[in-house]
Amino acid sequence: MPPPLSRGISGPTCRRWLLSRGRALTLTLVLLAAWCVALPLNAAPGRPDLGRVILNGRPYLELAEWAAANRLSVRWNPRSGEIRLTNRWARLDFKADTQRVEHDGVILWLSYPILRTGDRLYVSQRDQESVLSPLMQPPRLPTGRKILTVALNAGHGGKDPGNLAGARQEKLYVLQLALELQLQLRRAGLKVVMIRDRDVFVPLEERPAIARARAADLYISLHYNATPGGDEAQGLETYCLTPAGSSSTNDRGGHGAGYLPGNRFDRENLRLAYEIHHSILGQVEFTDRGVRHARFKELTLAQMPAVLLEGGFMNSREDGRKIFSITGRARYAAAITDGILAYKRLVERGLPE
């Protein structure tokens, strides 16, 4: 404190003393601010935030540090570049320089590759938020909210036949699948909104609008794949909307896009896709082509959690046996139903205490 003026210190002397003290305080604040600015690359004191590093111009998190924060054990093989993270409930497998992660044996595709620096692996912060976090901390509905109504879109229709396998048109077989799935969901106690229940074409932008107008809680779009050059490709693909700013799985140009209406449900989209995909693989003999990201029009406009299923390749002999038979479609519909019910149970647990 400055010496009291009553002790004979002059006014100018006191002002000089205050000025010197003010400069010292300013310097202290500047140094403190500079120290705080450096914190984004590290955890802030007293907070559980993970450290970040900038790699290839993007923020990344060290996988081992992320694992520790989520109470996962680490098994790391520096020679192969593979790392396995486990706890009592989950197993995740990563490999350096790939965009693929396996969660309990189910393939999911990341937006950016796992990077290796020295003996450490890093995952992009965006993939941590949009893929890993929904897997480890599933979204939950507020207490009292329920999943009651599912909207089903049978892709294509009317003037749009979709993919072809000889004379077989995708639009007809996805409609048969949608009708079977409608029956099974109703038996499970859910209401169903059919975007189309006959061979008509519904414009893309109207499909999610119908679901919203009918107060659907989930949106499921049904499709089948095909390849132009034969039957080499086969397997199941499940799509959810690409997070804002990220590249879609099949986008080889590294393009991104801004925030779209469907991005409001990024966490729910990922978890719904995972639960359905996991259920199908457990009940139907499909090659696993993974949970993927895309900006399909239906997904961008959906005002509720939404996924798009590509349930096998029509010109694959193996997949065709599931697509074109009544028993194959019934089994596939049952697996989709179980996946939807698994998601319903998961999110209806209410907000954590």
ABEGO torsion letter per residue (X at the ends): XBBBAAAGBBAAAAAAAAAAAAAAAAAAAAAAAAAAAAAAABBBBGBABBBBBBBGGBBBBBAAAAAAAAGBBBBBBAAAGBBBBBBAABBBBBBBGBABBBBGGBBBBBABBBBBBEABBBBBAAAAAAAAAAAABBBBBBBGBBBABBBBBBBEEEABAEBBBEABBAAAAAAAAAAAAAAAAAAAGBBBBBABABBBBBBAAAAAAAAAAAGBABBBBBBBBBBAAEAABBEBBBBBBBBBGBBBAABAAGBBBBBBAAAAAAAAAAAAAAAAAAAAAAABBBBBAEBBBBBBAAAAABABBBBBBBBEBAABAAAAAAAABAAAAAAAAAAAAAAAAAAAAAAAAEBBX
